Amino acid sequence: MKWNLTMRRWRYSDQANALLGLLRYLPYVACVVLLKVYVIMLLVHSKDYTEDLSDYDDYTLRHDHPSHRKLSVPATTTTEEPGWQEKQEVLARLNDTVIEPSATNRTPNTIWLFFNRIPRTGGQTLVSLLKSLSENLDYQHQEHVYRTPWQRLMTNEEQKNLATWFEYNFWPKSYDRFSLFINFTKHRSQYVKMRPAYITLVRDPVDKYISHFRFKRVSQERVKLEMAVKERENPGSGRTWYWKKLEQCVLEDDPECDLQPGSHDFISAIPFFCGQHQQCLKLGDKWALQRAKYHAEYEYSVVGLMEHWNTTLGVLEHYLPLFFQGARQRYWSPEFEEQRQVNRNPKKYPQVAERVLKALRQRLGLEYDLYEFLRQRLHLQHQQLLHTLTASTTRLPTRSTDVPRWGILDRMDIEMRH
């Protein structure tokens, strides 16, 4: 009797409440620890994995290469990768074929989204939209934290680390980064069948180039960096660079605006679609253009156009509803008005002379080839959805009723099942 009374008193004490509170979270902590151990084991044993998706060999695959005349791939690979055989055939004759845009839905069965941003194409607006929609659609958006200004061309190890990062996430996740195309299928582990869905935005090449030229001279951090580098090389050149006019730069064949074929380029759209191959960075390279078209057609769910914003949002809503349901409704809502104005150049500039525009169009000829390809692809996707797209936008679900909210136990269950 005395023992029962002692236990009853202890049960309602502060120490007991604290201990019971800790025990309540013990199963979750144990599951997380087991999950970490499991992932470490996967990484340790990853050396035993032999990659069999030879359609993603960036360096050697050519139709005339003896080792690729007859491709031997396990049957499971073909079933795991829809359209794998078609992609293989196109890639084998990449230099001798005309890649046509289509409305084929290339969205994989996945809970991950990768937005590889291209500079000066409205990417910050789309990131703001993803963040806003994530609150209603119950996914998380992760922005990349840049430690250096150039992390677009990545090593194989860096690409594999990013693929592994996605594999840690067992609930919907979107991620954005200024990055050249990464082949997640090649770098995923043998135990994972999913890959992120790919999206990006493009813009009229001349408009994008002019915007980038001016933005470099508006962003305070960028101005300080550029001027400091130039002043160290040649005193006074930093100020000359800052006051340089676009017309002067283009018409006087300034090195900053000459856009000579073969020079390296981290700004144009082609490298961002072409991939991590060094040749993708060369201006005026037709192989890079073909590779860019191939990835755009066979790997990207949606490539939107800044000049066709409503069309882009409509296609995103239907191709990627997990991340973009109600996108048009949210974008045009009053509470999103401030985000619609984000990252705009506050300065006013006179209209660019026609001879300057003509010179830039000639120098960016391959960029316009890709831009027209992507414009046709988006138009075909939109036309295919006309029977479902209506004047009204798809309704954005509310947090309280339409979308089930995941709690700790739900996420534990997902982690245990995977």
KERO-350315 format. One line per field, with one value per residue (C-alpha): z, x, y. Coordinates in nm, 2 decimals, decimal comma, m for minus. Each point is the difference from the previous one (the first is absolute). Layout:
Z Z ...
X X ...
Y Y ...
//
This chain:
Z 0,00 0,09 m0,32 m0,21 0,17 m0,07 m0,37 m0,03 0,14 m0,22 m0,31 0,04 0,08 m0,24 m0,03 m0,12 m0,25 m0,14 m0,03 m0,17 m0,24 m0,10 m0,04 m0,23 m0,26 0,05 m0,29 m0,24 0,10 m0,03 m0,35 m0,11 0,13 m0,18 m0,31 0,02 0,05 m0,30 m0,23 0,11 m0,08 m0,35 m0,05 0,12 m0,24 m0,29 m0,15 m0,08 m0,23 m0,38 m0,19 m0,30 m0,14 m0,28 m0,17 0,23 m0,09 m0,07 m0,14 m0,23 m0,13 m0,38 m0,27 m0,17 0,31 m0,02 0,36 m0,04 m0,32 0,21 0,34 0,27 0,29 0,26 m0,07 0,34 m0,11 m0,29 0,21 0,27 m0,24 m0,22 m0,35 0,06 m0,33 m0,19 0,18 m0,06 m0,38 m0,02 0,20 m0,21 m0,31 0,17 m0,25 m0,30 0,11 0,03 0,34 m0,02 0,30 0,12 0,26 0,16 0,37 0,13 0,37 0,19 0,29 0,28 0,31 m0,08 m0,22 m0,12 m0,15 m0,16 m0,04 m0,29 0,08 m0,08 m0,10 0,29 0,22 0,32 m0,06 m0,06 0,32 0,19 m0,15 0,10 0,36 0,01 m0,14 0,23 0,30 m0,17 m0,18 0,29 m0,15 0,09 m0,22 0,05 m0,15 m0,07 0,22 m0,21 0,15 m0,32 m0,30 m0,24 0,09 m0,33 m0,14 0,25 0,05 m0,02 0,38 0,05 m0,24 0,19 0,33 m0,12 m0,12 0,34 0,16 m0,18 0,11 0,37 m0,06 0,03 m0,04 m0,28 m0,05 m0,25 m0,05 m0,21 m0,11 m0,27 m0,14 m0,34 m0,07 0,24 m0,10 0,32 m0,16 m0,04 0,35 0,20 0,22 m0,11 0,27 m0,12 m0,30 0,00 m0,14 0,04 m0,26 m0,19 m0,08 m0,10 m0,16 m0,31 m0,16 m0,33 m0,03 m0,09 0,28 0,24 m0,11 0,03 0,34 0,12 m0,13 0,19 0,32 0,05 0,03 0,24 0,25 0,27 0,09 m0,36 m0,08 0,30 m0,11 m0,37 0,07 0,26 m0,24 m0,29 0,22 0,12 m0,36 m0,13 0,21 m0,14 m0,21 0,27 m0,04 m0,38 0,01 0,23 m0,23 m0,32 m0,21 m0,17 m0,35 0,05 0,11 m0,29 m0,29 0,09 0,04 0,37 0,13 0,25 m0,28 m0,30 0,07 m0,20 m0,08 0,22 0,30 0,32 0,11 0,33 m0,09 m0,31 0,01 m0,21 0,28 0,26 m0,22 m0,15 0,33 0,18 m0,30 m0,06 m0,36 0,11 0,11 m0,34 m0,18 m0,35 0,04 m0,20 0,20 0,32 m0,17 m0,10 0,35 0,14 m0,22 0,09 0,38 m0,04 m0,19 0,19 0,35 0,09 0,10 m0,08 m0,14 0,05 m0,19 0,18 m0,30 0,04 0,37 0,03 m0,25 0,21 0,32 m0,16 m0,13 0,34 0,17 m0,21 m0,04 0,36 0,22 0,31 m0,01 m0,21 0,06 0,01 m0,13 m0,21 0,28 0,24 m0,25 m0,08 0,35 0,18 0,27 m0,26 m0,16 0,17 m0,11 m0,36 0,01 0,15 m0,14 m0,27 m0,11 0,16 m0,26 m0,32 m0,33 m0,35 m0,27 m0,15 m0,36 m0,26 m0,13 0,34 0,02 m0,34 0,09 0,32 m0,19 m0,24 0,28 0,19 m0,30 0,17 0,31 m0,22 m0,15 0,34 0,11 m0,30 0,07 0,36 m0,10 m0,24 0,27 0,26 m0,27 m0,08 0,37 0,04 m0,30 0,13 0,32 m0,15 0,07 0,37 0,03 0,05 0,05 0,38 0,17 0,19 0,36 0,26 0,29 0,35 0,28 0,23 m0,20 m0,36 0,08 0,28 0,22 0,09 0,36 0,16 0,00 m0,36 m0,10 0,22 m0,19 m0,34 0,11 0,13 m0,33 m0,20
X 0,00 0,28 0,18 m0,31 m0,04 0,37 m0,03 m0,32 0,17 0,30 m0,23 m0,13 0,33 0,20 0,27 m0,24 m0,16 0,34 0,10 m0,32 0,04 0,34 m0,12 m0,27 0,25 0,24 m0,16 0,05 0,36 0,07 m0,15 0,21 0,32 m0,08 m0,07 0,34 0,17 m0,18 0,10 0,36 m0,01 m0,13 0,29 0,25 m0,12 m0,06 0,34 m0,14 m0,26 0,07 m0,19 m0,19 m0,17 0,24 m0,24 0,14 0,36 0,09 0,34 0,02 m0,35 0,00 m0,18 0,32 0,18 0,05 m0,09 m0,33 m0,13 m0,17 m0,12 m0,04 m0,22 m0,18 m0,37 m0,09 0,17 m0,24 m0,30 0,12 0,07 m0,30 0,11 0,35 0,03 m0,11 0,24 0,28 m0,06 m0,02 0,32 0,19 m0,06 0,00 0,22 m0,20 m0,36 m0,25 m0,15 m0,36 m0,20 m0,30 m0,28 0,10 m0,02 0,35 m0,09 0,13 m0,18 0,17 m0,04 0,30 0,03 0,33 m0,02 0,34 m0,03 0,14 0,11 m0,24 m0,30 m0,24 0,13 m0,04 m0,37 m0,05 0,19 m0,22 m0,30 0,13 0,05 m0,35 m0,16 0,19 m0,20 m0,32 0,13 0,20 0,35 0,32 0,21 0,37 0,21 0,36 0,25 0,28 0,35 0,17 m0,14 0,07 m0,15 m0,16 0,26 0,03 0,23 m0,14 0,03 m0,20 m0,27 m0,02 m0,02 m0,30 m0,17 0,06 m0,15 m0,32 m0,01 0,00 m0,34 m0,30 m0,27 m0,05 0,29 0,08 0,35 0,14 0,35 0,20 0,13 0,08 m0,20 0,07 m0,07 m0,17 m0,07 0,37 0,09 m0,28 0,07 m0,10 m0,27 m0,19 m0,23 m0,12 0,17 m0,10 m0,23 0,18 m0,13 0,15 m0,09 0,15 m0,03 0,06 0,38 0,06 m0,23 0,17 0,35 m0,09 m0,16 0,32 0,23 m0,19 m0,07 0,38 0,02 m0,30 0,06 0,23 0,17 0,07 0,13 0,24 0,13 0,04 0,17 0,23 0,13 0,05 0,16 0,26 0,08 0,01 m0,07 m0,28 m0,15 m0,27 m0,15 0,02 m0,19 m0,27 m0,08 0,01 m0,31 m0,16 0,01 0,37 0,08 m0,18 0,08 0,37 0,07 0,08 0,13 m0,29 m0,25 0,17 m0,15 0,26 m0,06 0,21 0,01 m0,13 m0,35 m0,18 m0,29 m0,17 m0,28 0,18 0,25 m0,28 m0,18 0,31 0,15 0,33 0,22 0,27 m0,11 m0,34 0,16 0,13 m0,19 m0,11 0,04 m0,25 0,06 m0,09 m0,32 m0,10 0,07 m0,21 m0,30 0,04 m0,02 m0,27 m0,22 0,07 0,08 m0,19 m0,37 m0,06 0,22 m0,19 0,04 0,02 m0,19 m0,28 m0,05 m0,37 0,06 0,30 m0,20 m0,29 0,23 0,18 m0,33 m0,10 0,34 0,12 m0,31 0,18 0,20 m0,21 m0,37 m0,17 0,31 m0,19 m0,24 0,28 0,21 m0,27 m0,14 0,04 0,23 0,25 0,03 0,32 0,17 m0,10 0,22 0,30 0,35 m0,09 0,26 m0,10 0,18 m0,17 0,19 m0,05 m0,12 0,29 0,09 m0,11 0,36 0,11 m0,29 0,08 0,37 m0,10 m0,25 0,27 0,25 m0,27 m0,12 0,02 m0,17 m0,30 0,00 m0,04 m0,25 m0,22 0,02 m0,12 m0,27 m0,15 0,02 m0,18 m0,26 m0,06 m0,04 m0,25 m0,19 m0,03 m0,15 m0,25 m0,29 0,08 0,13 m0,29 m0,04 0,00 0,31 0,02 m0,10 0,27 m0,07 m0,03 0,23 m0,28 m0,22 0,12 0,35 0,08 0,27 0,29 0,10 0,30 m0,15 m0,10 0,36 0,13 m0,22 0,13 0,36 m0,05 m0,18 0,29
Y 0,00 0,24 m0,09 0,08 0,33 0,09 m0,09 0,20 0,31 m0,05 m0,04 0,35 0,16 0,23 m0,26 m0,26 0,23 0,09 m0,36 m0,10 0,29 m0,13 m0,36 0,12 0,12 m0,30 m0,21 0,29 0,06 m0,37 m0,01 0,30 m0,16 m0,32 0,19 0,18 m0,34 m0,14 0,29 m0,03 m0,37 0,08 0,25 m0,25 m0,27 0,23 m0,09 m0,34 0,16 m0,01 0,26 m0,15 0,30 0,06 0,25 0,26 m0,03 0,36 m0,08 m0,30 m0,10 0,04 m0,19 m0,09 m0,12 m0,38 m0,06 0,16 m0,16 m0,26 0,10 m0,26 0,12 m0,20 m0,03 0,15 0,33 0,04 m0,05 0,23 0,28 0,08 0,09 m0,12 m0,17 0,31 0,22 m0,25 0,00 0,38 0,04 m0,26 0,22 0,33 0,18 m0,13 0,05 0,28 0,01 0,11 0,15 m0,19 0,02 m0,34 0,02 m0,08 0,05 m0,30 m0,16 0,19 0,22 0,22 0,31 0,15 0,36 0,07 0,37 0,20 0,36 0,28 m0,21 0,07 m0,28 0,20 0,05 m0,37 m0,08 0,24 m0,18 m0,34 0,12 0,14 m0,31 m0,23 0,11 m0,12 m0,31 m0,14 m0,01 0,17 0,23 0,01 0,29 m0,07 0,19 0,13 m0,01 0,12 0,19 m0,29 m0,33 m0,08 m0,24 m0,28 m0,30 m0,35 m0,02 0,32 m0,13 m0,33 0,18 0,20 m0,31 m0,16 0,31 m0,05 m0,37 0,12 0,16 m0,23 0,27 0,25 0,24 0,27 0,14 0,29 0,07 0,18 m0,33 m0,16 m0,31 m0,29 m0,36 m0,12 m0,34 m0,06 0,11 m0,16 m0,30 m0,35 m0,01 0,31 m0,01 0,37 0,30 0,37 0,15 0,28 0,35 0,33 0,34 0,16 0,35 0,17 m0,02 0,36 0,13 m0,23 0,11 0,37 m0,06 m0,18 0,27 0,26 m0,20 m0,05 0,38 0,03 m0,28 0,16 m0,32 m0,09 0,36 m0,01 m0,34 0,08 0,34 m0,14 m0,27 0,24 0,27 m0,26 m0,09 0,35 0,31 0,21 m0,28 m0,08 0,35 m0,03 m0,33 0,14 0,30 m0,21 0,03 m0,30 0,16 0,08 m0,36 m0,17 0,23 0,06 m0,38 0,03 m0,33 m0,01 0,00 m0,17 m0,34 m0,18 m0,37 m0,23 0,24 m0,14 0,11 m0,05 0,23 m0,12 m0,27 m0,27 m0,10 m0,02 m0,26 m0,17 m0,11 m0,04 m0,07 0,26 0,02 0,13 0,32 0,10 0,27 m0,09 m0,37 m0,20 m0,32 0,19 0,12 m0,35 m0,13 0,29 m0,09 m0,36 0,07 0,25 m0,24 m0,32 0,10 0,32 m0,01 0,36 0,28 0,33 0,32 0,34 0,16 m0,26 0,00 m0,10 m0,28 m0,12 0,00 m0,19 m0,27 m0,02 m0,05 m0,30 m0,16 0,05 0,04 m0,13 0,33 0,24 m0,06 0,34 0,18 0,25 0,07 0,07 0,20 0,25 0,03 0,34 m0,15 m0,11 0,35 0,09 m0,32 0,07 0,31 m0,17 0,03 0,26 0,25 0,34 0,21 0,12 m0,03 0,14 m0,23 m0,21 0,09 m0,24 m0,05 m0,11 m0,25 m0,13 m0,06 m0,18 m0,23 m0,10 m0,08 m0,19 m0,21 m0,34 0,14 0,10 m0,35 m0,15 0,27 m0,07 m0,37 0,05 0,25 m0,27 m0,26 0,21 0,09 m0,37 m0,08 0,28 m0,11 m0,35 0,13 0,24 m0,25 0,02 0,36 0,24 0,37 m0,06 m0,13 m0,32 0,05 0,03 m0,24 0,14 m0,11 m0,11 m0,23 m0,08 m0,12 m0,25 0,14 m0,23 m0,04 m0,16 m0,35 0,04 0,09 m0,29 m0,24 0,13 m0,03 m0,36 m0,10 0,12
//
